[in-house]
Amino acid sequence: MVEQTQTNLEDALRLLEQDPVGMPTDQRRQLVTAISDAILCEGASDEKVVGELVDLLAHDPDWEVRLDVARMLHLLDDEPCTRLVAALRRDCNRYVRNHAERSLARQRKARKTSSRRCSEYRTYTGQLDQLARQYGRRVAAKVESLADQRYAMMAAAVAHDVRSILTTLLANAAVLVERRDVPGRAESILQDGGLIQRTIEAMEQFTRPLPVQRQREDLREMIHQAVDKAREAVIQQGHDISAVETVVTSAPAIRLRVSRRLIVLALTNLIQNAIESFADRDVDALRPGRVEVQVIVDGYETRILVRDNGTGMEPEVLNAAAAFVPMGTNKAKRSSSGWGLTLVNRYVSAHGGSVTIDSEMDRGTTAAMALPMRDPQEAEEE
């Protein structure tokens, strides 16, 4: 098989531009497979090269090559997929026409599913807001907590079953990678297995009973500990974090009655997200940026702001994040499960606090973690 490296794709593009049949038919078909692998495994950093190759192969003299292209069009973005389907609808071969239609239908179905999820996120957050307005914030928080408990029971059952499958899957994938007989596919299987493993670990973490014991903890110490842990986690992924400045601009001497481990974990996740917002997929590195942690005491509430000047979130992504349900993995990150904000919200809600996310494209993101100055359990006991 043609290996799915950027250099090989560029060489293939130059060859086919000079002569559309400059390589045998079976190699051109293998090239389509290599392009599919490059898209699925994110092994092609230059979308322009991939796009030009697909355009050439969609007009290949051999109908079998065009058929292979028609079968993979759903992997492309909306514009190239729609354009190439329109071209292949006029193809002289019936199989090519039919599979082009199927690819378009498959992509539209995926887009419809994504749109429905965004609508569900908005409905979920809207209903919680309505409960809070109608019955008060405490009742809304209790309803959300009960929903989390039921979700935790289902997640625990799923995690147990999937983990047994994953153990064998990862072992077999590791053997394939070592053999190097099937480059690209084996690495992709191993990466997918790693994602499943991170997801299961996050699900199990979500289902664990939260500690009820609370102690008076120094907020400043917890923030600095979280900063150190977040930076170390990014370093362990192989990133050079020197480009991202992380500063604590305001951290007054406050002691809150909390579970230190949970609050540090929540803060670590928010700070790590902020640092990773500077991840650049094109060069697989962190762009220069700044992450700022600030504490604001407002009446009976302490707010910890984690602010970055990164790329920000698109509106639909922000809606999903604000719902605090597991999201899809962030492809710009080297290690992501999509459960980070879900866990943050669970840990903070357990303390009677709240989390809000505000973001604007090209301006950055601010995550605000609000904690009450008094433990809600103490207030109820009084």
Secondary structure per residue as TSV (DSSP state, phi and psi in degrees):
chain	resnum	aa	ss	phi	psi
A	1	M	-	360.0	147.5
A	2	V	-	-69.0	124.9
A	3	E	-	-67.0	146.7
A	4	Q	-	-92.7	49.7
A	5	T	-	-93.7	157.7
A	6	Q	H	-61.6	-40.8
A	7	T	H	-60.6	-45.5
A	8	N	H	-63.2	-39.3
A	9	L	H	-65.6	-39.6
A	10	E	H	-66.2	-40.7
A	11	D	H	-62.5	-42.8
A	12	A	H	-63.8	-39.1
A	13	L	H	-62.5	-45.7
A	14	R	H	-62.0	-40.5
A	15	L	H	-65.2	-45.7
A	16	L	H	-72.3	-28.6
A	17	E	H	-65.4	-35.2
A	18	Q	H	-76.6	-37.8
A	19	D	-	-151.3	107.6
A	20	P	T	-56.1	-23.1
A	21	V	T	-115.6	34.0
A	22	G	S	-72.7	-9.1
A	23	M	S	-132.5	154.5
A	24	P	-	-58.4	157.6
A	25	T	H	-57.7	-43.2
A	26	D	H	-64.2	-32.4
A	27	Q	H	-72.6	-34.5
A	28	R	H	-67.3	-35.6
A	29	R	H	-68.1	-39.1
A	30	Q	H	-64.5	-32.0
A	31	L	H	-64.7	-39.6
A	32	V	H	-60.6	-42.5
A	33	T	H	-63.1	-40.5
A	34	A	H	-64.0	-38.1
A	35	I	H	-65.4	-42.0
A	36	S	H	-59.9	-44.6
A	37	D	H	-62.3	-40.1
A	38	A	H	-63.2	-38.3
A	39	I	H	-70.0	-46.0
A	40	L	H	-66.6	-38.6
A	41	C	T	-94.7	0.9
A	42	E	T	55.9	40.0
A	43	G	-	-90.1	-5.2
A	44	A	-	-109.0	111.5
A	45	S	-	-81.2	-19.7
A	46	D	-	-107.3	103.2
A	47	E	H	-66.7	-25.8
A	48	K	H	-63.6	-43.5
A	49	V	H	-62.4	-46.0
A	50	V	H	-61.6	-45.1
A	51	G	H	-61.5	-43.0
A	52	E	H	-67.6	-36.5
A	53	L	H	-64.9	-45.3
A	54	V	H	-63.0	-39.6
A	55	D	H	-58.7	-46.5
A	56	L	H	-62.2	-46.8
A	57	L	H	-71.3	-25.5
A	58	A	H	-69.2	-17.8
A	59	H	T	-112.8	22.6
A	60	D	-	-62.4	144.8
A	61	P	S	-61.8	-26.6
A	62	D	S	-92.4	127.7
A	63	W	H	-65.6	-27.8
A	64	E	H	-67.5	-36.1
A	65	V	H	-66.5	-45.0
A	66	R	H	-62.7	-34.5
A	67	L	H	-64.8	-43.1
A	68	D	H	-61.8	-38.5
A	69	V	H	-65.1	-44.8
A	70	A	H	-58.4	-33.6
A	71	R	H	-73.5	-20.3
A	72	M	H	-109.4	5.3
A	73	L	G	-62.6	-27.0
A	74	H	G	-64.7	-15.6
A	75	L	G	-77.9	-16.1
A	76	L	S	-83.3	166.7
A	77	D	-	-68.5	170.2
A	78	D	H	-56.1	-50.5
A	79	E	H	-63.2	-53.8
A	80	P	H	-65.3	-33.9
A	81	C	H	-64.0	-49.4
A	82	T	H	-62.6	-42.2
A	83	R	H	-64.5	-45.6
A	84	L	H	-73.0	-33.3
A	85	V	H	-62.8	-41.6
A	86	A	H	-59.7	-38.3
A	87	A	H	-70.0	-43.0
A	88	L	H	-76.7	-15.2
A	89	R	T	-63.3	-23.3
A	90	R	T	-96.7	7.4
A	91	D	-	-64.3	147.7
A	92	C	S	-71.8	-16.2
A	93	N	-	-98.5	128.6
A	94	R	H	-65.0	-38.2
A	95	Y	H	-63.4	-40.5
A	96	V	H	-62.9	-46.0
A	97	R	H	-60.5	-45.8
A	98	N	H	-63.6	-43.5
A	99	H	H	-72.6	-28.7
A	100	A	H	-64.3	-42.6
A	101	E	H	-62.2	-40.5
A	102	R	H	-64.8	-39.2
A	103	S	H	-63.2	-42.1
A	104	L	H	-63.8	-42.7
A	105	A	H	-63.6	-38.5
A	106	R	H	-64.8	-41.4
A	107	Q	H	-68.5	-40.5
A	108	R	H	-63.7	-37.0
A	109	K	H	-64.0	-42.0
A	110	A	H	-64.1	-40.4
A	111	R	H	-66.2	-38.8
A	112	K	H	-64.8	-40.6
A	113	T	H	-62.0	-42.9
A	114	S	H	-63.2	-41.8
A	115	S	H	-64.4	-39.5
A	116	R	H	-64.9	-39.1
A	117	R	H	-63.5	-41.6
A	118	C	H	-60.9	-40.8
A	119	S	H	-64.8	-39.1
A	120	E	H	-64.8	-39.9
A	121	Y	H	-60.1	-45.7
A	122	R	H	-64.1	-40.1
A	123	T	H	-63.8	-42.4
A	124	Y	H	-61.4	-51.8
A	125	T	H	-65.6	-35.1
A	126	G	H	-65.1	-39.5
A	127	Q	H	-68.0	-38.0
A	128	L	H	-64.1	-41.9
A	129	D	H	-62.4	-39.4
A	130	Q	H	-65.9	-42.1
A	131	L	H	-59.1	-43.6
A	132	A	H	-62.9	-40.2
A	133	R	H	-69.6	-36.3
A	134	Q	H	-83.8	-39.5
A	135	Y	H	-119.2	-4.5
A	136	G	-	103.0	157.2
A	137	R	H	-65.5	-35.2
A	138	R	H	-66.2	-41.6
A	139	V	H	-64.6	-42.8
A	140	A	H	-61.6	-40.2
A	141	A	H	-65.9	-36.3
A	142	K	H	-66.8	-42.3
A	143	V	H	-61.2	-44.2
A	144	E	H	-63.8	-37.6
A	145	S	H	-64.5	-41.4
A	146	L	H	-65.1	-38.7
A	147	A	H	-64.2	-39.5
A	148	D	H	-63.1	-38.5
A	149	Q	H	-63.5	-43.1
A	150	R	H	-66.9	-40.6
A	151	Y	H	-62.8	-37.8
A	152	A	H	-63.8	-38.7
A	153	M	H	-64.1	-41.9
A	154	M	H	-69.3	-40.9
A	155	A	H	-63.8	-39.0
A	156	A	H	-62.7	-41.1
A	157	A	H	-65.5	-43.0
A	158	V	H	-66.0	-44.1
A	159	A	H	-59.9	-40.1
A	160	H	H	-63.2	-43.6
A	161	D	H	-70.3	-41.6
A	162	V	H	-71.1	-34.4
A	163	R	H	-60.3	-38.3
A	164	S	H	-64.2	-37.1
A	165	I	H	-70.3	-39.7
A	166	L	H	-63.7	-36.6
A	167	T	H	-56.9	-46.7
A	168	T	H	-71.0	-39.4
A	169	L	H	-60.5	-46.5
A	170	L	H	-66.0	-38.9
A	171	A	H	-63.1	-44.3
A	172	N	H	-67.0	-38.9
A	173	A	H	-64.2	-39.7
A	174	A	H	-62.6	-37.8
A	175	V	H	-65.5	-41.8
A	176	L	H	-62.9	-39.8
A	177	V	H	-63.7	-41.1
A	178	E	H	-66.5	-35.8
A	179	R	H	-71.8	-31.2
A	180	R	T	62.0	22.7
A	181	D	S	-77.8	-27.6
A	182	V	S	-128.8	75.0
A	183	P	T	-59.9	145.1
A	184	G	T	89.3	-60.3
A	185	R	H	-64.6	-43.4
A	186	A	H	-63.7	-44.5
A	187	E	H	-61.9	-37.4
A	188	S	H	-64.6	-41.4
A	189	I	H	-61.9	-43.3
A	190	L	H	-65.0	-40.0
A	191	Q	H	-65.0	-42.3
A	192	D	H	-64.2	-38.4
A	193	G	H	-63.4	-39.7
A	194	G	H	-63.0	-38.5
A	195	L	H	-63.6	-44.4
A	196	I	H	-60.8	-41.2
A	197	Q	H	-62.5	-45.1
A	198	R	H	-64.1	-37.5
A	199	T	H	-65.4	-43.6
A	200	I	H	-63.3	-43.9
A	201	E	H	-60.5	-39.5
A	202	A	H	-67.3	-39.8
A	203	M	H	-62.7	-43.6
A	204	E	H	-65.3	-37.5
A	205	Q	H	-64.1	-38.3
A	206	F	H	-65.9	-33.7
A	207	T	H	-84.0	-12.9
A	208	R	S	-67.7	139.8
A	209	P	-	-60.1	138.1
A	210	L	-	-81.4	141.1
A	211	P	-	-64.3	139.6
A	212	V	-	-95.0	-17.6
A	213	Q	-	-75.8	131.9
A	214	R	-	-126.8	145.7
A	215	Q	E	-131.2	158.1
A	216	R	E	-72.7	117.7
A	217	E	E	-122.0	145.0
A	218	D	E	-75.2	117.2
A	219	L	H	-63.4	-39.7
A	220	R	H	-60.6	-44.2
A	221	E	H	-63.0	-40.9
A	222	M	H	-64.7	-38.8
A	223	I	H	-64.8	-47.8
A	224	H	H	-65.1	-36.0
A	225	Q	H	-64.4	-41.2
A	226	A	H	-65.2	-39.7
A	227	V	H	-60.2	-46.6
A	228	D	H	-62.1	-43.4
A	229	K	H	-66.6	-39.4
A	230	A	H	-65.6	-45.0
A	231	R	H	-63.1	-41.0
A	232	E	H	-64.6	-38.4
A	233	A	H	-64.1	-38.8
A	234	V	H	-69.9	-38.3
A	235	I	H	-62.8	-40.2
A	236	Q	H	-64.4	-22.1
A	237	Q	T	-78.4	-5.2
A	238	G	T	96.8	10.0
A	239	H	-	-86.2	147.4
A	240	D	-	-92.1	108.8
A	241	I	G	-91.8	8.7
A	242	S	G	-63.4	-22.0
A	243	A	G	-75.3	-20.4
A	244	V	E	-105.7	120.2
A	245	E	E	-87.7	125.1
A	246	T	E	-116.5	117.6
A	247	V	E	-130.5	148.0
A	248	V	E	-107.3	105.3
A	249	T	E	-85.5	-25.0
A	250	S	E	-153.9	118.2
A	251	A	-	-146.4	84.9
A	252	P	-	-66.2	161.5
A	253	A	-	-76.4	92.0
A	254	I	-	-125.8	140.8
A	255	R	E	-117.4	121.1
A	256	L	E	-112.3	144.4
A	257	R	E	-85.3	99.4
A	258	V	E	-142.8	171.7
A	259	S	-	-85.9	108.2
A	260	R	H	-55.9	-43.7
A	261	R	H	-60.3	-44.1
A	262	L	H	-67.3	-42.7
A	263	I	H	-68.4	-39.0
A	264	V	H	-64.9	-41.3
A	265	L	H	-61.5	-43.8
A	266	A	H	-63.5	-45.9
A	267	L	H	-64.5	-41.2
A	268	T	H	-57.8	-44.2
A	269	N	H	-62.8	-44.5
A	270	L	H	-65.0	-41.7
A	271	I	H	-69.6	-40.0
A	272	Q	H	-63.6	-41.2
A	273	N	H	-58.1	-41.8
A	274	A	H	-64.5	-43.5
A	275	I	H	-64.5	-43.4
A	276	E	H	-72.8	-9.9
A	277	S	T	-66.1	-14.7
A	278	F	T	-94.2	6.9
A	279	A	E	-66.6	131.2
A	280	D	E	-111.1	112.2
A	281	R	T	-64.8	-32.8
A	282	D	T	-64.0	-38.5
A	283	V	T	-110.6	-1.3
A	284	D	T	53.3	52.9
A	285	A	E	-154.0	173.3
A	286	L	E	-93.0	131.0
A	287	R	-	-79.7	159.8
A	288	P	S	-61.7	140.8
A	289	G	E	-173.0	-176.2
A	290	R	E	-139.0	135.1
A	291	V	E	-118.7	127.9
A	292	E	E	-122.3	132.2
A	293	V	E	-112.2	126.2
A	294	Q	E	-135.2	143.2
A	295	V	E	-113.9	131.1
A	296	I	E	-125.5	124.7
A	297	V	E	-97.3	119.6
A	298	D	E	-129.5	96.9
A	299	G	T	63.7	-119.4
A	300	Y	T	-94.0	17.5
A	301	E	E	-133.4	142.0
A	302	T	E	-112.3	124.9
A	303	R	E	-110.6	129.8
A	304	I	E	-109.5	116.3
A	305	L	E	-101.3	129.7
A	306	V	E	-115.6	109.1
A	307	R	E	-118.7	135.5
A	308	D	E	-129.4	158.4
A	309	N	-	-108.9	41.7
A	310	G	S	-81.7	-155.2
A	311	T	-	-76.4	-17.4
A	312	G	-	77.9	178.8
A	313	M	-	-114.2	145.7
A	314	E	-	-69.7	153.3
A	315	P	H	-52.8	-42.5
A	316	E	H	-68.5	-34.7
A	317	V	H	-68.2	-39.6
A	318	L	H	-63.4	-40.1
A	319	N	H	-60.2	-42.2
A	320	A	H	-66.7	-41.5
A	321	A	H	-63.8	-39.3
A	322	A	H	-69.1	-19.1
A	323	A	H	-80.8	-16.9
A	324	F	T	57.3	36.6
A	325	V	S	-106.7	156.2
A	326	P	-	-54.9	128.2
A	327	M	-	-102.8	170.8
A	328	G	-	-66.6	159.1
A	329	T	-	-67.1	147.9
A	330	N	-	-84.3	111.6
A	331	K	T	-67.8	-19.5
A	332	A	T	-74.2	-18.1
A	333	K	S	-92.2	148.8
A	334	R	S	-79.3	-22.5
A	335	S	S	-143.4	111.2
A	336	S	-	-150.0	142.2
A	337	S	-	-117.0	-17.1
A	338	G	S	84.7	1.9
A	339	W	-	-103.8	-1.6
A	340	G	H	-55.7	-55.5
A	341	L	H	-67.5	-29.4
A	342	T	H	-61.2	-44.2
A	343	L	H	-68.5	-40.1
A	344	V	H	-57.5	-48.8
A	345	N	H	-63.2	-37.9
A	346	R	H	-64.4	-45.1
A	347	Y	H	-67.3	-40.8
A	348	V	H	-73.2	-40.2
A	349	S	H	-61.7	-33.3
A	350	A	T	-63.1	-19.9
A	351	H	T	-98.6	10.4
A	352	G	T	76.7	16.7
A	353	G	-	-103.5	-169.4
A	354	S	E	-148.8	159.6
A	355	V	E	-128.4	134.6
A	356	T	E	-129.2	148.3
A	357	I	E	-123.5	128.6
A	358	D	E	-128.0	132.1
A	359	S	E	-150.3	151.1
A	360	E	E	-142.2	133.3
A	361	M	T	-56.4	133.8
A	362	D	T	66.2	6.9
A	363	R	T	-116.9	-27.9
A	364	G	E	119.9	-175.1
A	365	T	E	-133.7	143.0
A	366	T	E	-125.2	121.1
A	367	A	E	-104.5	126.7
A	368	A	E	-114.6	123.3
A	369	M	E	-111.0	112.4
A	370	A	E	-102.3	129.8
A	371	L	E	-126.3	137.9
A	372	P	E	-70.2	146.6
A	373	M	S	-68.9	-25.5
A	374	R	S	-115.4	142.5
A	375	D	-	-66.2	125.2
A	376	P	H	-54.6	-34.0
A	377	Q	H	-65.2	-38.3
A	378	E	H	-65.2	-41.2
A	379	A	H	-63.3	-39.8
A	380	E	H	-68.2	-35.7
A	381	E	H	-65.6	-32.6
A	382	E	-	-71.5	360.0
